Structure formats: structure tokens, C-alpha cells
Amino acid sequence: MRRMWTSIKTIVGGNTVPHDWTVCRDGVPVGRVYYSKQDAGVGSWFWEVWNSPGASGQAWTEEAAINAVKENVSRDEAEPA
């Protein structure tokens, strides 16, 4: 079955957050990616998956962070309970 992946702006307190996306699979939110500046002005993208047991990490690009969410959601779905 082919899945539909989309990203929507993350909303906190009724406002959208710059450089912050909720990743959805088939219209259901499954994770989040967001950009954060680190020390010395170097930034990176952080990602997290909301399924159990969940996973999180960092990536150099937004695309890599979104792919990490997709891979971890798909891996969790494929593993037997």
C-alpha cells in the first residue's frame, strides 16, 4: 500500500512556529521536524517520531530529517509486536 506523506506547519498556542513542521502519514500526525540554531550560529534540524517506542535525532537538512521520520515510522510498523 502506498502511503501519502505530508507536512503541515506546527501550531503552538494558536500560532504557527517558524521552521517547524508536523509530519503526517495518510493525514495522521506521526512526527515533527524543526530547525534550531546551536552554538556559534550553526543550526541543525531535529526530528522526533510520536509512535511507540518513538525515536528522535538530528539531521543537517530538513529533507534528511523528514526522511528519518518516515523511515522510523515505517520501521515501527514493519516490526512484529
Secondary structure, 3 states (H helix, E strand, C coil): CCCCEEEEEEEECCEEEEEEEEEEECCEEEEEEEEEECHHHCEEEEEEECCCCCEEEEECCHHHHHHHHHHHHHHHHHCCC
